[in-house]
């Protein structure tokens, strides 16, 4: 799978919205999981752009 930089903030938004989880360990009912190739980048993006 090819990684596209523009998808990182999109997946981050979906994680914040509760539609996606970063990993299987974080997943709850009804959530999809961010593809493995993006997980580290999305987690870093969320940490760097934390609200507050």
N, CA, C and O atoms as a Maestro MAE file, in Angstrom:
{
 s_m_m2io_version
 :::
 2.0.0
}

f_m_ct {
 s_m_title
 :::
 protein
 m_atom[208] {
  # First column is atom index #
  i_m_mmod_type
  r_m_x_coord
  r_m_y_coord
  r_m_z_coord
  i_m_residue_number
  s_m_chain_name
  s_m_pdb_residue_name
  s_m_pdb_atom_name
  i_m_atomic_number
  :::
  1 25 0.846 -1.180 0.000 1 A "UNK " " N  " 7
  2 3 0.000 0.000 0.000 1 A "UNK " " CA " 6
  3 2 0.887 1.237 0.000 1 A "UNK " " C  " 6
  4 15 1.835 1.332 0.779 1 A "UNK " " O  " 8
  5 25 0.577 2.170 -0.866 2 A "UNK " " N  " 7
  6 3 1.339 3.409 -0.929 2 A "UNK " " CA " 6
  7 2 0.787 4.395 0.098 2 A "UNK " " C  " 6
  8 15 -0.425 4.473 0.303 2 A "UNK " " O  " 8
  9 25 1.666 5.138 0.734 3 A "UNK " " N  " 7
  10 3 1.268 6.114 1.742 3 A "UNK " " CA " 6
  11 2 1.196 7.501 1.107 3 A "UNK " " C  " 6
  12 15 2.128 7.944 0.436 3 A "UNK " " O  " 8
  13 25 0.079 8.169 1.332 4 A "UNK " " N  " 7
  14 3 -0.137 9.516 0.836 4 A "UNK " " CA " 6
  15 2 -0.191 10.468 2.027 4 A "UNK " " C  " 6
  16 15 -0.968 10.256 2.959 4 A "UNK " " O  " 8
  17 25 0.627 11.510 1.999 5 A "UNK " " N  " 7
  18 3 0.722 12.446 3.119 5 A "UNK " " CA " 6
  19 2 -0.602 13.144 3.399 5 A "UNK " " C  " 6
  20 15 -0.898 13.459 4.552 5 A "UNK " " O  " 8
  21 25 -1.402 13.390 2.372 6 A "UNK " " N  " 7
  22 3 -2.660 14.095 2.577 6 A "UNK " " CA " 6
  23 2 -3.674 13.267 3.369 6 A "UNK " " C  " 6
  24 15 -4.646 13.820 3.885 6 A "UNK " " O  " 8
  25 25 -3.466 11.962 3.474 7 A "UNK " " N  " 7
  26 3 -4.392 11.094 4.207 7 A "UNK " " CA " 6
  27 2 -4.178 11.150 5.722 7 A "UNK " " C  " 6
  28 15 -5.075 10.782 6.480 7 A "UNK " " O  " 8
  29 25 -3.009 11.603 6.172 8 A "UNK " " N  " 7
  30 3 -2.710 11.622 7.604 8 A "UNK " " CA " 6
  31 2 -3.686 12.530 8.360 8 A "UNK " " C  " 6
  32 15 -4.278 12.076 9.339 8 A "UNK " " O  " 8
  33 25 -3.881 13.784 7.956 9 A "UNK " " N  " 7
  34 3 -4.861 14.610 8.686 9 A "UNK " " CA " 6
  35 2 -6.298 14.113 8.518 9 A "UNK " " C  " 6
  36 15 -7.133 14.338 9.394 9 A "UNK " " O  " 8
  37 25 -6.589 13.450 7.418 10 A "UNK " " N  " 7
  38 3 -7.935 12.895 7.222 10 A "UNK " " CA " 6
  39 2 -8.190 11.770 8.216 10 A "UNK " " C  " 6
  40 15 -9.235 11.739 8.867 10 A "UNK " " O  " 8
  41 25 -7.237 10.844 8.337 11 A "UNK " " N  " 7
  42 3 -7.390 9.773 9.323 11 A "UNK " " CA " 6
  43 2 -7.412 10.340 10.742 11 A "UNK " " C  " 6
  44 15 -8.146 9.841 11.595 11 A "UNK " " O  " 8
  45 25 -6.621 11.371 11.000 12 A "UNK " " N  " 7
  46 3 -6.617 11.997 12.321 12 A "UNK " " CA " 6
  47 2 -7.994 12.579 12.638 12 A "UNK " " C  " 6
  48 15 -8.486 12.439 13.757 12 A "UNK " " O  " 8
  49 25 -8.602 13.216 11.674 13 A "UNK " " N  " 7
  50 3 -9.948 13.752 11.860 13 A "UNK " " CA " 6
  51 2 -10.938 12.633 12.168 13 A "UNK " " C  " 6
  52 15 -11.779 12.770 13.056 13 A "UNK " " O  " 8
  53 25 -10.838 11.534 11.437 14 A "UNK " " N  " 7
  54 3 -11.750 10.409 11.646 14 A "UNK " " CA " 6
  55 2 -11.534 9.750 13.010 14 A "UNK " " C  " 6
  56 15 -12.483 9.255 13.618 14 A "UNK " " O  " 8
  57 25 -10.298 9.743 13.484 15 A "UNK " " N  " 7
  58 3 -10.021 9.217 14.828 15 A "UNK " " CA " 6
  59 2 -10.652 10.136 15.869 15 A "UNK " " C  " 6
  60 15 -11.308 9.666 16.798 15 A "UNK " " O  " 8
  61 25 -10.458 11.442 15.717 16 A "UNK " " N  " 7
  62 3 -11.057 12.404 16.654 16 A "UNK " " CA " 6
  63 2 -12.575 12.310 16.655 16 A "UNK " " C  " 6
  64 15 -13.208 12.480 17.697 16 A "UNK " " O  " 8
  65 25 -13.165 12.039 15.489 17 A "UNK " " N  " 7
  66 3 -14.619 11.949 15.364 17 A "UNK " " CA " 6
  67 2 -15.159 10.626 15.902 17 A "UNK " " C  " 6
  68 15 -16.370 10.476 16.062 17 A "UNK " " O  " 8
  69 25 -14.279 9.668 16.182 18 A "UNK " " N  " 7
  70 3 -14.709 8.392 16.729 18 A "UNK " " CA " 6
  71 2 -15.080 7.353 15.696 18 A "UNK " " C  " 6
  72 15 -15.569 6.278 16.044 18 A "UNK " " O  " 8
  73 25 -14.857 7.657 14.427 19 A "UNK " " N  " 7
  74 3 -15.176 6.707 13.358 19 A "UNK " " CA " 6
  75 2 -14.080 5.663 13.178 19 A "UNK " " C  " 6
  76 15 -14.352 4.536 12.763 19 A "UNK " " O  " 8
  77 25 -12.842 6.040 13.492 20 A "UNK " " N  " 7
  78 3 -11.687 5.156 13.351 20 A "UNK " " CA " 6
  79 2 -10.936 5.087 14.673 20 A "UNK " " C  " 6
  80 15 -11.009 6.000 15.495 20 A "UNK " " O  " 8
  81 25 -10.216 3.991 14.860 21 A "UNK " " N  " 7
  82 3 -9.298 3.837 15.988 21 A "UNK " " CA " 6
  83 2 -7.897 3.716 15.411 21 A "UNK " " C  " 6
  84 15 -7.721 3.259 14.281 21 A "UNK " " O  " 8
  85 25 -6.904 4.125 16.188 22 A "UNK " " N  " 7
  86 3 -5.532 4.071 15.692 22 A "UNK " " CA " 6
  87 2 -5.034 2.635 15.572 22 A "UNK " " C  " 6
  88 15 -4.273 2.319 14.658 22 A "UNK " " O  " 8
  89 25 -5.458 1.761 16.490 23 A "UNK " " N  " 7
  90 3 -5.008 0.363 16.423 23 A "UNK " " CA " 6
  91 2 -6.137 -0.562 16.867 23 A "UNK " " C  " 6
  92 15 -7.168 -0.106 17.362 23 A "UNK " " O  " 8
  93 25 -5.932 -1.852 16.686 24 A "UNK " " N  " 7
  94 3 -6.919 -2.844 17.109 24 A "UNK " " CA " 6
  95 2 -7.158 -2.796 18.611 24 A "UNK " " C  " 6
  96 15 -8.272 -3.051 19.068 24 A "UNK " " O  " 8
  97 25 -6.120 -2.469 19.387 25 A "UNK " " N  " 7
  98 3 -6.254 -2.403 20.841 25 A "UNK " " CA " 6
  99 2 -7.201 -1.286 21.262 25 A "UNK " " C  " 6
  100 15 -7.873 -1.399 22.287 25 A "UNK " " O  " 8
  101 25 -7.259 -0.217 20.488 26 A "UNK " " N  " 7
  102 3 -8.089 0.948 20.815 26 A "UNK " " CA " 6
  103 2 -9.504 0.842 20.247 26 A "UNK " " C  " 6
  104 15 -10.372 1.648 20.581 26 A "UNK " " O  " 8
  105 25 -9.728 -0.132 19.407 27 A "UNK " " N  " 7
  106 3 -10.985 -0.262 18.675 27 A "UNK " " CA " 6
  107 2 -12.155 -0.605 19.596 27 A "UNK " " C  " 6
  108 15 -12.032 -1.432 20.500 27 A "UNK " " O  " 8
  109 25 -13.291 0.049 19.347 28 A "UNK " " N  " 7
  110 3 -14.537 -0.291 20.023 28 A "UNK " " CA " 6
  111 2 -15.545 -0.703 18.958 28 A "UNK " " C  " 6
  112 15 -15.245 -0.655 17.765 28 A "UNK " " O  " 8
  113 25 -16.718 -1.100 19.374 29 A "UNK " " N  " 7
  114 3 -17.742 -1.544 18.424 29 A "UNK " " CA " 6
  115 2 -18.051 -0.465 17.398 29 A "UNK " " C  " 6
  116 15 -18.256 0.698 17.744 29 A "UNK " " O  " 8
  117 25 -18.081 -0.861 16.142 30 A "UNK " " N  " 7
  118 3 -18.442 0.052 15.072 30 A "UNK " " CA " 6
  119 2 -17.308 0.880 14.507 30 A "UNK " " C  " 6
  120 15 -17.507 1.598 13.526 30 A "UNK " " O  " 8
  121 25 -16.128 0.803 15.094 31 A "UNK " " N  " 7
  122 3 -14.999 1.585 14.589 31 A "UNK " " CA " 6
  123 2 -14.178 0.765 13.598 31 A "UNK " " C  " 6
  124 15 -14.035 -0.450 13.730 31 A "UNK " " O  " 8
  125 25 -13.653 1.457 12.620 32 A "UNK " " N  " 7
  126 3 -12.680 0.876 11.717 32 A "UNK " " CA " 6
  127 2 -11.298 1.193 12.279 32 A "UNK " " C  " 6
  128 15 -11.170 1.994 13.204 32 A "UNK " " O  " 8
  129 25 -10.270 0.570 11.725 33 A "UNK " " N  " 7
  130 3 -8.904 0.786 12.203 33 A "UNK " " CA " 6
  131 2 -8.098 1.467 11.100 33 A "UNK " " C  " 6
  132 15 -8.180 1.094 9.930 33 A "UNK " " O  " 8
  133 25 -7.325 2.464 11.491 34 A "UNK " " N  " 7
  134 3 -6.426 3.155 10.568 34 A "UNK " " CA " 6
  135 2 -5.455 2.121 9.993 34 A "UNK " " C  " 6
  136 15 -4.913 1.311 10.745 34 A "UNK " " O  " 8
  137 25 -5.226 2.131 8.680 35 A "UNK " " N  " 7
  138 3 -4.273 1.178 8.101 35 A "UNK " " CA " 6
  139 2 -2.908 1.257 8.788 35 A "UNK " " C  " 6
  140 15 -2.463 2.337 9.176 35 A "UNK " " O  " 8
  141 25 -2.257 0.118 8.933 36 A "UNK " " N  " 7
  142 3 -0.999 0.015 9.672 36 A "UNK " " CA " 6
  143 2 0.055 0.995 9.167 36 A "UNK " " C  " 6
  144 15 0.823 1.532 9.966 36 A "UNK " " O  " 8
  145 25 0.109 1.235 7.887 37 A "UNK " " N  " 7
  146 3 1.125 2.124 7.316 37 A "UNK " " CA " 6
  147 2 0.953 3.570 7.807 37 A "UNK " " C  " 6
  148 15 1.910 4.345 7.795 37 A "UNK " " O  " 8
  149 25 -0.252 3.931 8.235 38 A "UNK " " N  " 7
  150 3 -0.534 5.297 8.692 38 A "UNK " " CA " 6
  151 2 -0.571 5.448 10.206 38 A "UNK " " C  " 6
  152 15 -0.557 6.578 10.696 38 A "UNK " " O  " 8
  153 25 -0.619 4.371 10.960 39 A "UNK " " N  " 7
  154 3 -0.871 4.444 12.395 39 A "UNK " " CA " 6
  155 2 0.113 5.331 13.139 39 A "UNK " " C  " 6
  156 15 -0.304 6.188 13.918 39 A "UNK " " O  " 8
  157 25 1.393 5.148 12.921 40 A "UNK " " N  " 7
  158 3 2.399 5.944 13.631 40 A "UNK " " CA " 6
  159 2 2.290 7.421 13.256 40 A "UNK " " C  " 6
  160 15 2.364 8.291 14.124 40 A "UNK " " O  " 8
  161 25 2.116 7.699 11.981 41 A "UNK " " N  " 7
  162 3 2.020 9.087 11.520 41 A "UNK " " CA " 6
  163 2 0.765 9.777 12.056 41 A "UNK " " C  " 6
  164 15 0.812 10.952 12.422 41 A "UNK " " O  " 8
  165 25 -0.341 9.061 12.104 42 A "UNK " " N  " 7
  166 3 -1.585 9.634 12.622 42 A "UNK " " CA " 6
  167 2 -1.451 9.915 14.115 42 A "UNK " " C  " 6
  168 15 -1.883 10.967 14.588 42 A "UNK " " O  " 8
  169 25 -0.862 8.992 14.853 43 A "UNK " " N  " 7
  170 3 -0.659 9.201 16.295 43 A "UNK " " CA " 6
  171 2 0.230 10.420 16.535 43 A "UNK " " C  " 6
  172 15 -0.051 11.224 17.424 43 A "UNK " " O  " 8
  173 25 1.283 10.560 15.762 44 A "UNK " " N  " 7
  174 3 2.176 11.711 15.886 44 A "UNK " " CA " 6
  175 2 1.446 13.004 15.524 44 A "UNK " " C  " 6
  176 15 1.598 14.019 16.203 44 A "UNK " " O  " 8
  177 25 0.669 12.964 14.472 45 A "UNK " " N  " 7
  178 3 -0.102 14.140 14.053 45 A "UNK " " CA " 6
  179 2 -1.059 14.577 15.159 45 A "UNK " " C  " 6
  180 15 -1.166 15.763 15.469 45 A "UNK " " O  " 8
  181 25 -1.760 13.594 15.755 46 A "UNK " " N  " 7
  182 3 -2.701 13.925 16.825 46 A "UNK " " CA " 6
  183 2 -1.976 14.506 18.041 46 A "UNK " " C  " 6
  184 15 -2.489 15.418 18.690 46 A "UNK " " O  " 8
  185 25 -0.811 13.995 18.346 47 A "UNK " " N  " 7
  186 3 -0.042 14.505 19.477 47 A "UNK " " CA " 6
  187 2 0.439 15.936 19.225 47 A "UNK " " C  " 6
  188 15 0.436 16.773 20.127 47 A "UNK " " O  " 8
  189 25 0.847 16.198 17.998 48 A "UNK " " N  " 7
  190 3 1.355 17.533 17.664 48 A "UNK " " CA " 6
  191 2 0.229 18.564 17.532 48 A "UNK " " C  " 6
  192 15 0.455 19.756 17.740 48 A "UNK " " O  " 8
  193 25 -0.964 18.118 17.194 49 A "UNK " " N  " 7
  194 3 -2.070 19.031 16.972 49 A "UNK " " CA " 6
  195 2 -3.163 18.861 18.025 49 A "UNK " " C  " 6
  196 15 -4.348 19.020 17.734 49 A "UNK " " O  " 8
  197 25 -2.764 18.545 19.217 50 A "UNK " " N  " 7
  198 3 -3.734 18.346 20.309 50 A "UNK " " CA " 6
  199 2 -4.436 19.665 20.624 50 A "UNK " " C  " 6
  200 15 -3.816 20.728 20.665 50 A "UNK " " O  " 8
  201 25 -5.719 19.566 20.841 51 A "UNK " " N  " 7
  202 3 -6.506 20.770 21.185 51 A "UNK " " CA " 6
  203 2 -6.182 21.185 22.615 51 A "UNK " " C  " 6
  204 15 -6.039 20.350 23.508 51 A "UNK " " O  " 8
  205 25 -6.073 22.476 22.806 52 A "UNK " " N  " 7
  206 3 -5.892 22.986 24.158 52 A "UNK " " CA " 6
  207 2 -4.555 23.404 24.509 52 A "UNK " " C  " 6
  208 15 -4.322 23.847 25.634 52 A "UNK " " O  " 8
  :::
 }
 m_bond[207] {
  # First column is bond index #
  i_m_from
  i_m_to
  i_m_order
  :::
  1 1 2 1
  2 2 3 1
  3 3 4 2
  4 3 5 1
  5 5 6 1
  6 6 7 1
  7 7 8 2
  8 7 9 1
  9 9 10 1
  10 10 11 1
  11 11 12 2
  12 11 13 1
  13 13 14 1
  14 14 15 1
  15 15 16 2
  16 15 17 1
  17 17 18 1
  18 18 19 1
  19 19 20 2
  20 19 21 1
  21 21 22 1
  22 22 23 1
  23 23 24 2
  24 23 25 1
  25 25 26 1
  26 26 27 1
  27 27 28 2
  28 27 29 1
  29 29 30 1
  30 30 31 1
  31 31 32 2
  32 31 33 1
  33 33 34 1
  34 34 35 1
  35 35 36 2
  36 35 37 1
  37 37 38 1
  38 38 39 1
  39 39 40 2
  40 39 41 1
  41 41 42 1
  42 42 43 1
  43 43 44 2
  44 43 45 1
  45 45 46 1
  46 46 47 1
  47 47 48 2
  48 47 49 1
  49 49 50 1
  50 50 51 1
  51 51 52 2
  52 51 53 1
  53 53 54 1
  54 54 55 1
  55 55 56 2
  56 55 57 1
  57 57 58 1
  58 58 59 1
  59 59 60 2
  60 59 61 1
  61 61 62 1
  62 62 63 1
  63 63 64 2
  64 63 65 1
  65 65 66 1
  66 66 67 1
  67 67 68 2
  68 67 69 1
  69 69 70 1
  70 70 71 1
  71 71 72 2
  72 71 73 1
  73 73 74 1
  74 74 75 1
  75 75 76 2
  76 75 77 1
  77 77 78 1
  78 78 79 1
  79 79 80 2
  80 79 81 1
  81 81 82 1
  82 82 83 1
  83 83 84 2
  84 83 85 1
  85 85 86 1
  86 86 87 1
  87 87 88 2
  88 87 89 1
  89 89 90 1
  90 90 91 1
  91 91 92 2
  92 91 93 1
  93 93 94 1
  94 94 95 1
  95 95 96 2
  96 95 97 1
  97 97 98 1
  98 98 99 1
  99 99 100 2
  100 99 101 1
  101 101 102 1
  102 102 103 1
  103 103 104 2
  104 103 105 1
  105 105 106 1
  106 106 107 1
  107 107 108 2
  108 107 109 1
  109 109 110 1
  110 110 111 1
  111 111 112 2
  112 111 113 1
  113 113 114 1
  114 114 115 1
  115 115 116 2
  116 115 117 1
  117 117 118 1
  118 118 119 1
  119 119 120 2
  120 119 121 1
  121 121 122 1
  122 122 123 1
  123 123 124 2
  124 123 125 1
  125 125 126 1
  126 126 127 1
  127 127 128 2
  128 127 129 1
  129 129 130 1
  130 130 131 1
  131 131 132 2
  132 131 133 1
  133 133 134 1
  134 134 135 1
  135 135 136 2
  136 135 137 1
  137 137 138 1
  138 138 139 1
  139 139 140 2
  140 139 141 1
  141 141 142 1
  142 142 143 1
  143 143 144 2
  144 143 145 1
  145 145 146 1
  146 146 147 1
  147 147 148 2
  148 147 149 1
  149 149 150 1
  150 150 151 1
  151 151 152 2
  152 151 153 1
  153 153 154 1
  154 154 155 1
  155 155 156 2
  156 155 157 1
  157 157 158 1
  158 158 159 1
  159 159 160 2
  160 159 161 1
  161 161 162 1
  162 162 163 1
  163 163 164 2
  164 163 165 1
  165 165 166 1
  166 166 167 1
  167 167 168 2
  168 167 169 1
  169 169 170 1
  170 170 171 1
  171 171 172 2
  172 171 173 1
  173 173 174 1
  174 174 175 1
  175 175 176 2
  176 175 177 1
  177 177 178 1
  178 178 179 1
  179 179 180 2
  180 179 181 1
  181 181 182 1
  182 182 183 1
  183 183 184 2
  184 183 185 1
  185 185 186 1
  186 186 187 1
  187 187 188 2
  188 187 189 1
  189 189 190 1
  190 190 191 1
  191 191 192 2
  192 191 193 1
  193 193 194 1
  194 194 195 1
  195 195 196 2
  196 195 197 1
  197 197 198 1
  198 198 199 1
  199 199 200 2
  200 199 201 1
  201 201 202 1
  202 202 203 1
  203 203 204 2
  204 203 205 1
  205 205 206 1
  206 206 207 1
  207 207 208 2
  :::
 }
}
